[in-house]
Amino acid sequence: MNTNVISSFIAIATSISFLLLSPPSKSFYHSLFLSDSLSCNESIANHLYILTKRPHVAGSEANAEAAAYVLSTLTSYKVRSHITTYEVALTYPISRSLTLKPTPQDSPVKFDLHQDIYDGDPHADVADEVLPTFHAYAKSATVAGPVVYANYGRVQDYAVLKQMKVNVSGNVVLAKYGKIYRGDIVENAYAEGAIGVLIYTDRKDYGGGGDAKWFPDDKWMPSSGVQVGSVYNGAGDPTTPGWPSSGLCERLSDDDAEKGGEVPLIPSLPISWADGDRILRSIDGQVANDDWQGGKDAPVYKVGPGPAILNLSYTGKQVISTIQNVIGIIEGVEEPDRYVILGNHRDAWTFGAVDPNSGTAALLEVAHRMWKLQEKGWKPRRTIIFCNWDAEEYDLDSKPGVPPRREH
């Protein structure tokens, strides 16, 4: 056999060996990651079902159980995982009361501040585990005064009230959710001299308006539905500004925390659009601008003040609670000190099916598929970190120097 033939055979054999031994292309793994062959909708649906069986507010036993589930799931996918705990100051409601006296001659109207359970609710048996509606970090106090309607409670809304010669000082503000963060609504009201704030979900914005149906018949918020959330304007635990809330760390006193300017100094409550509608019907004075008005079947919105008098009382408690951040790591093979971070929070004011656990379920599904890819030979170039953090709803996920989330 001549030399040229031998060289040809060697070249062919080398090419075949290269094709057989070379790793699959990046596009191959990308297509595989997206394919139905690695997983199916059943796994992500099961994660969501397990994570939302019970209300799991930050600091609760149910949320600790949800953290344990995330940890065990990541570990089962061969993701090196651990839980990091922090001891943080969280607030919970003790008592709430709201009474309306439409006119001096009228009997007072006491609001029950209760969200209705709909017929056939599959979680009715654990509904009593849901916290009463409140604002996290709201000021504990009792106030009474005429009510002023302030649209969305923005700076420009108070400028309009000033043009109308309406004085907010010494009054209770009624404002709509939307446009700005609820903590800014409270802060703006305080800056104008208000003694308390009620924030309601207007049917025009959240109830579908007109003849629209609401949950469970449609997506819109029902008449008794209330948007709960934080009114804290800072970043991280208000008692440990700029340092981790771990163990027996140094903490600010409540007075010093208030002096920091991020904790509200007047009481506030979130209320439903049904309760907001009842209050609006008792307000007299000048008619509000067209863009301040409600939708179909709403009363004519007036700005006040009064003659309606609102008596608002809120008492909360601040507790040092344990929260759990779950961290999972897949180490990169070429640039291990460079990170790709995927994150989502886990705590929820109620069951958290959409916010946040649709995201947590998706996070676990991504980890599941990456585990399957690793079984087929894939290795990440950079280190991938899965973060499932806690107490986001209290705005404690914010880091020093990073503005907190501004959710409507």
C-alpha positions as CSV (number, residue, x, y, z in Angstrom):
1,M,0.0,0.0,0.0
2,N,1.6,3.3,-1.1
3,T,2.2,6.2,1.2
4,N,-0.6,8.4,-0.3
5,V,-3.2,5.8,0.4
6,I,-2.0,5.3,4.0
7,S,-2.1,9.1,4.5
8,S,-5.6,9.3,3.2
9,F,-6.8,6.5,5.6
10,I,-5.2,8.3,8.5
11,A,-6.8,11.6,7.6
12,I,-10.2,10.0,7.3
13,A,-9.8,8.1,10.6
14,T,-8.7,11.3,12.3
15,S,-11.8,13.2,11.0
16,I,-14.1,10.5,12.1
17,S,-12.5,10.4,15.6
18,F,-12.8,14.2,15.8
19,L,-16.5,14.1,14.9
20,L,-17.2,11.3,17.4
21,L,-15.2,12.8,20.3
22,S,-15.8,16.5,19.9
23,P,-18.4,18.0,22.3
24,P,-21.8,19.0,21.0
25,S,-22.2,22.6,19.9
26,K,-23.7,25.3,22.1
27,S,-26.7,25.5,19.8
28,F,-27.3,21.8,20.5
29,Y,-27.5,22.3,24.2
30,H,-29.6,25.5,23.7
31,S,-32.2,23.6,21.6
32,L,-32.1,20.7,24.1
33,F,-32.8,23.1,27.0
34,L,-35.9,24.4,25.3
35,S,-37.2,21.0,24.2
36,D,-39.9,19.0,25.8
37,S,-37.6,16.0,26.1
38,L,-35.9,17.3,29.3
39,S,-39.1,18.1,31.2
40,C,-42.8,18.9,30.9
41,N,-45.3,21.3,32.4
42,E,-46.2,18.9,35.1
43,S,-43.1,19.5,37.1
44,I,-43.4,23.3,37.1
45,A,-47.1,23.0,37.9
46,N,-46.3,20.7,40.8
47,H,-43.8,23.2,42.2
48,L,-46.4,26.0,42.0
49,Y,-49.0,23.9,43.7
50,I,-46.7,22.9,46.6
51,L,-45.4,26.5,47.1
52,T,-48.9,28.0,47.3
53,K,-50.8,25.6,49.5
54,R,-50.7,27.9,52.4
55,P,-50.3,31.7,53.0
56,H,-46.6,32.2,53.7
57,V,-45.7,35.7,54.8
58,A,-42.1,36.4,55.7
59,G,-41.1,35.2,59.2
60,S,-43.9,32.5,59.3
61,E,-43.5,28.8,59.7
62,A,-45.2,28.2,56.4
63,N,-42.6,30.3,54.6
64,A,-39.8,28.4,56.4
65,E,-41.3,25.2,55.1
66,A,-41.4,26.7,51.5
67,A,-37.7,27.5,51.9
68,A,-37.0,23.9,52.9
69,Y,-38.9,22.7,49.8
70,V,-36.8,25.0,47.5
71,L,-33.6,23.8,49.2
72,S,-34.5,20.1,48.9
73,T,-35.6,20.5,45.3
74,L,-32.3,22.2,44.2
75,T,-30.4,19.6,46.1
76,S,-32.3,16.8,44.3
77,Y,-31.1,18.4,41.0
78,K,-27.5,18.0,42.2
79,V,-27.2,21.8,42.7
80,R,-24.9,22.6,45.6
81,S,-27.3,24.6,47.9
82,H,-27.6,26.1,51.3
83,I,-29.8,28.4,53.4
84,T,-28.5,31.7,54.8
85,T,-30.7,33.1,57.6
86,Y,-31.1,36.6,58.9
87,E,-32.8,38.1,61.9
88,V,-34.8,41.1,60.7
89,A,-37.4,43.5,62.1
90,L,-40.8,42.7,60.5
91,T,-44.1,44.2,61.5
92,Y,-47.5,42.5,61.8
93,P,-51.0,43.9,62.5
94,I,-52.5,43.6,66.0
95,S,-55.6,45.7,65.6
96,R,-57.3,47.9,62.9
97,S,-60.4,50.1,63.1
98,L,-62.0,52.5,60.6
99,T,-65.1,54.4,61.3
100,L,-66.9,57.0,59.1
101,K,-69.3,59.7,60.3
102,P,-70.7,61.1,57.0
103,T,-72.3,64.2,58.7
104,P,-72.7,65.3,62.3
105,Q,-76.3,64.1,62.2
106,D,-75.5,60.6,60.8
107,S,-74.7,57.5,62.8
108,P,-71.2,56.3,62.4
109,V,-70.4,53.6,59.8
110,K,-67.9,51.0,61.0
111,F,-66.0,49.2,58.2
112,D,-65.3,45.5,58.8
113,L,-62.0,45.6,56.7
114,H,-62.6,42.1,55.6
115,Q,-61.9,40.4,52.3
116,D,-64.7,38.0,51.3
117,I,-64.1,34.3,50.4
118,Y,-65.7,33.3,47.2
119,D,-67.9,30.2,46.8
120,G,-65.8,27.1,46.0
121,D,-62.5,28.6,47.2
122,P,-60.2,25.5,47.4
123,H,-58.1,27.3,50.1
124,A,-61.0,28.3,52.4
125,D,-59.8,25.9,55.1
126,V,-56.6,27.9,55.5
127,A,-58.0,31.4,54.9
128,D,-57.7,32.2,58.6
129,E,-53.9,32.0,58.2
130,V,-53.9,35.1,56.0
131,L,-52.9,38.2,57.9
132,P,-55.5,41.0,58.3
133,T,-55.0,43.7,55.6
134,F,-52.4,46.3,56.7
135,H,-49.3,48.2,55.6
136,A,-46.0,46.8,56.7
137,Y,-44.1,49.3,58.9
138,A,-47.1,51.6,59.2
139,K,-47.2,53.9,62.2
140,S,-49.3,52.7,65.1
141,A,-51.6,55.5,66.1
142,T,-55.3,56.7,66.3
143,V,-56.3,59.8,64.4
144,A,-59.6,61.4,63.5
145,G,-60.4,64.2,61.1
146,P,-62.2,65.4,58.0
147,V,-61.3,63.5,54.8
148,V,-59.7,65.0,51.7
149,Y,-59.6,63.1,48.4
150,A,-56.1,63.5,46.8
151,N,-56.3,61.4,43.6
152,Y,-53.1,59.3,43.4
153,G,-51.4,61.2,46.2
154,R,-48.7,62.5,44.0
155,V,-46.8,65.8,44.4
156,Q,-48.7,67.2,41.4
157,D,-52.0,66.1,42.9
158,Y,-51.3,68.2,46.0
159,A,-50.3,71.1,43.7
160,V,-53.8,70.9,42.2
161,L,-55.4,70.9,45.7
162,K,-53.4,74.0,46.6
163,Q,-54.7,75.7,43.4
164,M,-58.2,74.8,44.6
165,K,-57.5,76.3,48.0
166,V,-57.9,73.0,49.7
167,N,-55.9,72.6,52.9
168,V,-54.8,69.1,53.7
169,S,-53.2,69.9,57.0
170,G,-54.9,68.2,60.0
171,N,-57.1,66.0,57.7
172,V,-57.1,62.3,56.7
173,V,-56.2,61.7,53.1
174,L,-58.0,59.3,50.8
175,A,-55.8,58.3,47.8
176,K,-56.0,55.8,45.0
177,Y,-53.4,53.0,44.4
178,G,-51.5,53.4,41.2
179,K,-49.0,55.7,39.5
180,I,-46.6,55.8,42.5
181,Y,-45.3,53.6,45.3
182,R,-47.6,53.4,48.3
183,G,-44.9,54.5,50.6
184,D,-44.5,57.7,48.6
185,I,-48.3,58.2,48.9
186,V,-47.9,58.2,52.7
187,E,-44.8,60.3,52.7
188,N,-46.3,62.9,50.4
189,A,-49.5,63.1,52.6
190,Y,-47.3,63.6,55.7
191,A,-45.3,66.4,54.0
192,E,-48.6,68.2,53.3
193,G,-49.6,68.0,57.0
194,A,-52.1,65.1,56.8
195,I,-52.6,63.1,60.0
196,G,-53.4,59.7,58.4
197,V,-53.8,58.0,55.0
198,L,-56.2,55.5,53.5
199,I,-55.2,54.0,50.1
200,Y,-57.9,52.3,48.1
201,T,-58.1,50.4,44.8
202,D,-60.4,52.3,42.5
203,R,-62.7,50.2,40.4
204,K,-61.8,52.2,37.3
205,D,-58.2,51.1,37.7
206,Y,-58.5,47.6,39.3
207,G,-62.1,46.5,39.1
208,G,-62.5,46.5,35.3
209,G,-65.0,49.4,35.4
210,G,-68.4,49.4,33.9
211,D,-70.1,46.0,33.7
212,A,-66.9,44.0,34.0
213,K,-67.0,40.9,36.2
214,W,-64.3,40.3,38.8
215,F,-62.6,37.3,40.4
216,P,-63.4,34.4,40.4
217,D,-65.5,35.1,37.3
218,D,-62.8,37.3,35.7
219,K,-59.4,38.7,36.4
220,W,-60.5,42.0,38.0
221,M,-60.2,42.7,41.7
222,P,-63.4,42.0,43.6
223,S,-65.1,44.8,45.5
224,S,-63.7,43.6,48.9
225,G,-60.2,43.0,47.6
226,V,-57.4,44.9,49.2
227,Q,-53.8,45.5,48.0
228,V,-51.5,44.9,50.9
229,G,-47.8,46.0,50.9
230,S,-45.0,47.9,52.6
231,V,-44.9,51.6,53.1
232,Y,-41.2,51.6,54.1
233,N,-39.1,53.9,51.9
234,G,-35.6,52.6,52.9
235,A,-33.4,49.7,51.8
236,G,-33.0,46.7,54.0
237,D,-33.9,46.3,57.6
238,P,-34.8,49.7,59.1
239,T,-33.1,48.8,62.4
240,T,-29.8,47.9,60.6
241,P,-29.3,50.4,57.9
242,G,-26.1,49.5,55.9
243,W,-25.2,46.3,57.7
244,P,-26.4,42.7,57.8
245,S,-29.2,41.8,60.2
246,S,-27.5,38.7,61.6
247,G,-27.3,37.2,65.1
248,L,-26.9,39.7,67.9
249,C,-25.9,42.6,65.6
250,E,-26.2,46.2,66.7
251,R,-29.7,47.7,66.0
252,L,-31.2,51.2,66.0
253,S,-34.0,51.9,68.5
254,D,-37.4,52.5,67.1
255,D,-37.0,56.3,67.7
256,D,-33.7,56.4,65.9
257,A,-35.2,54.4,63.0
258,E,-38.0,56.9,62.7
259,K,-35.4,59.8,62.7
260,G,-33.9,58.2,59.6
261,G,-36.8,59.4,57.6
262,E,-37.6,56.2,55.9
263,V,-40.3,54.9,58.3
264,P,-43.8,56.5,58.1
265,L,-44.7,58.9,60.8
266,I,-48.5,58.9,60.3
267,P,-50.8,55.8,60.3
268,S,-52.2,54.3,57.1
269,L,-54.4,51.5,56.0
270,P,-55.2,49.9,52.6
271,I,-58.9,49.5,51.9
272,S,-61.1,48.0,49.2
273,W,-62.7,49.9,46.4
274,A,-66.1,49.2,48.0
275,D,-65.0,51.0,51.2
276,G,-63.3,53.7,49.1
277,D,-66.6,54.2,47.2
278,R,-68.5,54.5,50.4
279,I,-66.2,57.2,51.7
280,L,-66.1,59.1,48.4
281,R,-69.9,59.4,48.5
282,S,-69.7,61.2,51.9
283,I,-67.2,63.8,50.7
284,D,-68.5,67.3,49.7
285,G,-66.7,70.4,48.6
286,Q,-65.4,71.2,45.1
287,V,-65.8,68.7,42.3
288,A,-62.5,67.0,41.4
289,N,-61.0,67.4,38.0
290,D,-62.2,65.1,35.2
291,D,-59.0,63.0,35.3
292,W,-59.6,62.4,39.0
293,Q,-63.1,60.9,38.5
294,G,-64.1,57.3,38.6
295,G,-65.7,55.1,36.0
296,K,-69.2,54.0,35.3
297,D,-71.6,53.9,38.2
298,A,-69.1,55.8,40.4
299,P,-70.3,58.9,42.3
300,V,-69.1,62.3,41.4
301,Y,-65.7,62.6,43.2
302,K,-65.3,65.7,45.3
303,V,-62.2,66.8,47.2
304,G,-63.5,67.9,50.6
305,P,-62.4,68.5,53.3
306,G,-65.3,66.7,54.9
307,P,-68.0,67.0,56.0
308,A,-67.3,63.3,56.6
309,I,-65.1,62.5,59.6
310,L,-62.8,59.4,59.5
311,N,-61.5,57.8,62.7
312,L,-58.5,55.6,61.8
313,S,-56.8,53.4,64.3
314,Y,-53.9,51.0,63.6
315,T,-51.7,49.1,66.0
316,G,-48.9,46.9,64.8
317,K,-46.1,45.0,66.5
318,Q,-42.5,44.8,65.4
319,V,-40.8,41.4,65.8
320,I,-37.3,40.2,65.2
321,S,-38.0,37.3,62.8
322,T,-35.9,34.7,61.1
323,I,-35.9,34.8,57.3
324,Q,-34.2,32.4,54.9
325,N,-32.4,33.0,51.6
326,V,-31.9,29.8,49.6
327,I,-28.7,29.8,47.4
328,G,-27.8,27.2,44.8
329,I,-24.5,27.1,42.8
330,I,-23.4,25.4,39.6
331,E,-19.7,26.2,39.3
332,G,-18.4,27.4,35.9
333,V,-15.5,25.5,34.3
334,E,-13.8,28.4,32.4
335,E,-14.6,31.5,34.3
336,P,-15.8,30.3,37.8
337,D,-15.3,33.8,39.3
338,R,-17.7,35.4,37.0
339,Y,-21.4,34.9,37.8
340,V,-24.7,34.6,36.1
341,I,-27.4,35.2,38.8
342,L,-31.0,34.0,38.6
343,G,-33.2,35.2,41.4
344,N,-36.7,35.4,42.7
345,H,-38.3,35.9,46.1
346,R,-40.5,33.4,47.9
347,D,-42.5,35.2,50.6
348,A,-46.0,36.4,49.9
349,W,-48.7,38.4,51.7
350,T,-51.1,35.6,51.0
351,F,-50.7,32.5,48.8
352,G,-48.5,34.1,46.2
353,A,-49.6,32.1,43.2
354,V,-48.6,34.9,40.7
355,D,-46.3,37.1,42.9
356,P,-43.9,35.6,43.6
357,N,-44.2,31.8,43.2
358,S,-44.8,31.7,39.5
359,G,-41.3,33.0,39.4
360,T,-40.0,30.5,42.0
361,A,-41.5,27.6,40.1
362,A,-39.9,28.9,36.9
363,L,-36.5,29.2,38.8
364,L,-36.8,25.6,39.9
365,E,-37.7,24.5,36.4
366,V,-34.6,26.2,35.0
367,A,-32.4,24.4,37.6
368,H,-34.1,21.1,36.7
369,R,-33.3,21.5,33.0
370,M,-29.7,22.5,33.7
371,W,-29.3,19.3,35.8
372,K,-30.6,17.3,32.8
373,L,-28.1,19.1,30.5
374,Q,-25.2,18.3,32.9
375,E,-26.2,14.7,32.7
376,K,-25.7,14.9,28.9
377,G,-22.3,16.5,29.2
378,W,-23.0,20.2,29.3
379,K,-20.9,22.4,31.6
380,P,-21.5,26.2,32.1
381,R,-18.7,28.6,31.1
382,R,-19.4,30.8,34.1
383,T,-20.8,30.1,37.6
384,I,-24.5,30.1,37.8
385,I,-26.1,31.1,41.1
386,F,-29.8,30.5,41.9
387,C,-31.1,32.9,44.6
388,N,-34.5,32.4,46.2
389,W,-34.7,35.2,48.8
390,D,-37.0,36.1,51.6
391,A,-38.9,39.2,53.0
392,E,-39.0,40.9,49.6
393,E,-42.6,42.0,50.2
394,Y,-41.2,44.1,53.2
395,D,-38.6,45.6,50.8
396,L,-35.8,43.9,52.7
397,D,-34.3,42.4,49.6
398,S,-32.9,45.8,48.7
399,K,-29.2,46.3,49.2
400,P,-27.4,49.4,50.6
401,G,-26.9,51.9,47.8
402,V,-29.6,50.3,45.7
403,P,-33.1,52.0,45.7
404,P,-35.9,49.7,46.9
405,R,-38.4,48.3,44.4
406,R,-41.3,50.7,43.7
407,E,-44.3,48.5,43.2
408,H,-47.7,50.2,42.6
